[in-house]
């Protein structure tokens, strides 16, 4: 099952996407070309698969985290409940 990506804003400076995950839903493989911030809207548990490496992230509502560009992974909701977060990509300024 695929997670739902809901575009919220893109203005050349940032791209804001709300990600919605039913239990068991996943993003599919993707690469982050920009630094980004994630702000959880719900508590939850995500499994992060990056090649042969796997990690579990415990999300707490409102507790943001930052990652540098270059991350390649698949993100899976391993919990039994709906999970959502807002992702803010910091786009390269071309001005």
N, C-alpha and C positions, 0 to 999 in steps of 0.2 A: 504494500500500500504506500502510495506517495504522499509526502507531506505537502501541505498547501502553502504556496508562497503568494502573499498578497502585497503588491507594490503600494507603498504609502506616499513616497516623495522621491523625486530625483531632480536635482537642480544644477548639476555640474560640479558641485562641491561635495554633496553627500548623496547616497542612495539608501533609502530606508525601506526595509521589507519586513512585514510581519509574517513569521513562520508559524503554522498551525499543524500540530501533530496529533492524530488519533493514536490510541495505543497501538504500538507496532509499526507506525508509519516512519518513513525515512526520506531523507533528501535525495539520495542517490549520490554517486561520486561527483564531486565538484572541487574546483580550485578557487581559492580566494586571491584575486589579483590585487586587492587593496587591503590596507590595514582596516580592521573593523572592531566594532564594539557590539556586544550582545547584552540586551536587557531582558531578563526573564519576566514574563507576565504571570507565570504560574510557577509553583514549585514542581520539580520533576527530576527524572533521571534520564540521561542520554548516554547511549553507547557511541563512542567515536572510533571509527575504524579508519586507520591510515596505513595502508599497505598491510604488513604483517603485524603492526602494532595496534592494540586496542586499549582504550581507556574508558572509564565511566566518569561522567561529570554530574555532580549533584547541583541542580539549579535551585536557587532560592528567589522567590518573587522580589523584583526590584534590585537585586544585587548584580550589578553589571560587571562584565569582564572585557578585556582588550586582547586582541591577537594581531600579530604582524601578518602582512601579506605572504603568500606562498603556501599556506596551509592547504593540503589536499586530503579530503576525507569524505566519508559517508556518515551521516548523523541519524541515529535511530532512537525513537522513543521506546525504551524498554519497560516503562511503567505501565500500569493498568488504567491510568487516567489520561485525559486530554492534557496536552502541554503546548504552551505557546511562548514565543519570545520575539522581540524586535531586534533586527540586525541593522546596524548603521555602518555602511561602508564609507570610508574617508577617501573620496575620489581624488585623483591627482589634479591639482590646480593647473590649468593650461592658459592662464590669463596673463 
